[in-house]
């Protein structure tokens, strides 16, 4: 069952960063508005924002969640991003 990104539409850059840290990612570097998080298993996630309260377009969320972090819906629940 594919993820319903409409429920995630209001997730902010600050919330994504905090969820990445809770999942074991570490902030490896930051250059301007790009933060690169790395996980010990080799996954890498780049979070791009202008303000920490910015929300993301669905396409950007999908890239960060499915392609980069490789989170499932169960992971999103565990990390508190969806109810």
N, C-alpha and C positions, 0 to 999 in steps of 0.2 A: 504494500500500500504506500503510495507516494506521500511525502510530507505535505501538509497544508500550510504553505508559506504565508497565507493571509493572517494566520494566528501569530506569526512571528514578525509581522510588518512593523510593529512598534518597538522592536528590540533596539536599544541604543548601542553605540560603540563602546561605551563604558561597560554595559552588561555583557557584551560579547567578550571583551577583554577579561572580565572577572570570571566568566564561565570557562574560558580557555585556561586560566590559572587554576581553577578548581579541578579541571580535568588533567592537570599535570604539565601543561605547557608553561614555558618560561619566556619572558620577553627577552629576545636575543639582541635586538637593536631597534632603534627608531631614527628615522630621518624625516624631518618635517612632519607631515600628517600620515606617514606610513609606519605602522608598528609591525614588526616581524616576530611572531611567536614560534618556538620550536618545541617539539615533544621528544622525549628520550627515544621513542621508537622511530624517529625520523620524519614524522609529519611536520609540515610547516604551514602556517597560516599568516597571511598578510591582512591587517585591518587598516583600511584607509578611511579617514574621516577629516572633517574640518573643525568640528567641535565634539567633545565627548558625549554630548546629548544628541548627536545626529542619529537619525535612523537610516536604514539602507533600503535600496530598491530590492525587489524580490530576486532579480538576477544576481546581484552582488551577494545577498544572503545565501542563495543556493551554492554559489562558488565557495564561499567560506565554510559552509556547513557540510555539504556533500562531497565536494572535490578536495578541499584542503584538509579540514579537520576529520572528515569521514565519519561524522556523527549520524546515528540513527535516531528515530523518534524516541526510543527508550533512553538514549543518551540525553536528548533534549529535556525529557521529563526529569531525569536524574539531576541534571544541572540547573533545573528550575526555570528553563526558558519557555516551556509550555506547561499548561495545567494538566 
